Amino acid sequence: MTFSEFYSYLTKYAPLELSKKLCEKDGMYDNSGIILDMEENADVSGIVFTLDLTSKSVEFATENGCNLIVTHHPAIYSPIKRLECGDAVYSAAKSGIGVISMHLNFDCAERGIDYYLAEGLGAKEQKIVEVLGENVGYGRIFDVDGLTADGLLERFKSVFATQKAFIYGGKAEKIHRIASFCGAGLDECAIEAAILEKADAVVSADIKHHVLVEAVEKGLAVLSCTHYSTEYYGMKKICENFAKNHKNQKIIFYDDERFL
């Protein structure tokens, strides 16, 4: 597979237009797309999917003979004034490894990171909170059966393979409907959307204290998770989808256990 062929598959799965639409709608900034370029017809020896470009993910790619890394978080987000020896971007470039970052577009894709967060929490059917098109957008609303808030916490720890999560609010209360937002997606607007949809609980990461207080005061149980744990699961599922559909191409996942 060539670099241009794979990039075409990737952007068909999660169009960059999704990132642009969400940024325009919510006044945000993103830097998704090609970060370290390769020649269009360059052969891809192997692809590593991972959440972040780090020295360890570059090392993993090199050890496994892969010359392309797909990250979720942009490998370059803010302007870089200097590249130092040992920096992840420097190491990737020096090793001839291309880098593509698929951030907000992966969050919002039809089978994206937000979708898989909800699925992992037990969703059978999902409704999108912030709709950007047909079956795409940010945030998910879904129903669950027979869960308490404490049960939701235990499900998250089990499915997402982490102990770093906390539940706030009525721990013994029954949970029938959940609003989930991957990454740092819970804010005042998300709380209002959850209440409007009659959710009993919200799930997100990096929650600011005043947002947490507001949610609990308004009667919501809050599952507060690490940023990594809400997103690596979906990134891994996306990687598995690509590996399944491109069996002749080496496609592997790097899971940085330092952040679980």
N, C-alpha and C positions, 0 to 999 in steps of 0.2 A: 504494500500500500504506500502511496506517496503522501507527502505532507499535505498537499492541497486536497487530495481525496479525503483524507481523514478530517481535515478542518471543515470540509463541506458536510460530511456526515454529522459532525459535532454541532455545527450551527443549524443544521436542519432539525436536530433533536431539541435544541434550545436556542432559538433565534436570538441574536444580539439585540434585535428590536425590542424584546421584552425588557431588557435592562434599560434601554433608552426611554421606553414608555413609563416605567416605574420611576425613573429619575425625574422625568419631566413632570409627572403627576405629583410627586411628593417632595420636589425640590432637593433631590439627593445627587450624589456624584458616584460614578463607577468607572472602572477601567478594565472592562472585560474584553477579551479578544486575544490576538497574538501579542505576546510580550517579548519573547525572544524568537525571531523569525528563522525560518529555514528556507532553502530553495524549494520552489513549488514542486519540482519533480524529485526532490530528495527522497530516498527510500527510508521508511520508518522501520527501524529494527525492533522496536518495542515501545510500548506506551505505559507510563506509570500514572495512575490517577491518585490524587492525594488532596488533602484539604489545603495545605500550605506548602509554599516553596521554602524549604529549609536546607541546611547543610546535610542533614540526614536523609532527606528525600532525594537530593541530588546524588549522594553516595549510594543510596539504594538503587537508583536508576542505572548508575555506572556499573555497579556490581552485577546487575541483571541484564546488561547489554541493551539497555533501552536509551534511545536518543531523543525521546519526547516525553515531557511531563505535562499533564493537565491538572491544574490546581482549581480549587473553588475560589479561594480568596486571591485577589489580584497580587501577582508576584511583585509588581510595582504599582503602588497606589498614589503616593505623593511624589512630587518631583525629586529625583535623586541628584545630589550635588557632587557626590563622590562614591566610587566603587572601590572597596578595599579588598585585598587578597583574603579569601576565606568567606566573603559574603556569598550568600546562596546564588544570587543573580550572576555574580562574577564567576563562581565555580561552574555554574551551568553553561555559561557562554564559553568559558575556557575548555570545557569538556565536549563542546559541540552539541549540547542538548538544547533542543527547542522547548519553549514554554508557552502554553496557552492557558489563560485564566478565564473561567466561566463562572461568574459571580451571581449577580442578581438574576440573570437569565436562567441559570440552573435552579435558583430558588423558585422561580415562577413557572417553569416548564410544566407541561401536562403530566409528565412522570418525573418531576424534579424533586429537589431536596425537601421542599415543604410538603409535597405529596407523600413522600416516604416517611417523614416525621409523623404525619397523621396515621398512616398505615401501621407503623410500628406501635402506635399507641392504641390500636384496635379499631381504626375506622374501616367500615365496610363501604360506605358511600360518603363522599366529601362535597362540601359546598365551598366555593372560593370566596374569601372575604373581600379582597380588592381585585376585582376582575379587570384583566387587561386584554381579553379576547376570549374566544371559545375554548373553554377548559384550561385556560392559563391565567395566572395571577398569583398574588401573595396572600398568605394566611388561609387556614382551612377551618371549617366548622363541621363537626361530625358527632354522631350519637354513639354511645357505648352502653353496654348492658352490665348490670350487677357489679359496679365498681364503687368503692368509697374513695375518698381523697387519698387515704393511706394506700389503698390498693392501686391507685394510679401511680403513685410514687414507686411502689414495688415493681409494677409492670415496666416502668421506664428503666429502672435499674437493671432488670433482667434482660430486656430486649436490647437495650442500648449499651449493655456491658460496662456500666459505671456505677460507682457508689456516690459520686459527687452531684447530688440533687437534693432539693429540699421542698417540702410542702408547707404552705401557709394557709391559714383559714380553718374552716371546719373539717378537721381530719377524718372524722367519722361520718361526715355527711355523704349521702349518695350522690354520685356523679352520673348524670344522664347525657349531658352534652358538653363538648369541649371545643374551645377555640385555640388553635396552635399556630405559632409564628416562629419559624426557624431563625436561628441567630438572635440578634438583639432587636427583635421586632415588636416587643410589647411597649406601647406608649398610651397616652390618654385616648387617642383616636381608636386604637385597637381595643381598649377596654370598652369604650362605648359601642363598638361594633359587636363585641362579644355579648354584651348585655342586650343589645337589640335583637340578637339571634337566640336569646334565652339560654346562653351557655351557663353551666354551673362552675366551670373551671377554665383557666387559661394556662398555656404552656409556652415558655419561651426562655431566653438566656440573657445574661448581662442586664438584669432588670434593675433600674434605678430605684432607690428606696422610696421616693415619693410616689412612684408609679405602683410599686408593691403595696404601699399603704392605701392608695386610692382603690386598687382592685379589691383588697380584703374588706375595706370599709363598705364597698358596694356589694358585698356578699359573694364574691368569687373566691373559690379555692385557687391558689397559685402554685403551679409546679415550676420552680426555678432551677434551671439546669446550666451546665457549662455550655459555652458557645460551641466548643468542639463536639460535645456529645449530641447536640441537636442536629448537627450537619454531617458528621462523618458517616453516619448510617446511610443516609440518602446518597452521598457521594459513592459509597461502596456499592450500593444497589445499581446506580447508573453505570459504574465500571463493569459490574456483572452483566448488565444488559448489552454493553458494547462487546464484551468478551464472547458472549453467547452468539451475537449476530456477526461477529468477525472472527471465526474460529481459526483462520489461517494466520491471524496476527497475534503476536504476544501482547496481551493487555493484562496488567496486574495492578493490584492496589497496595499502597503503602499506608499503613495505619500507625500514626505516631502515638505510641502508648504513653508518652510523657504527659499528654493532655487529657487522657481519659479519666 
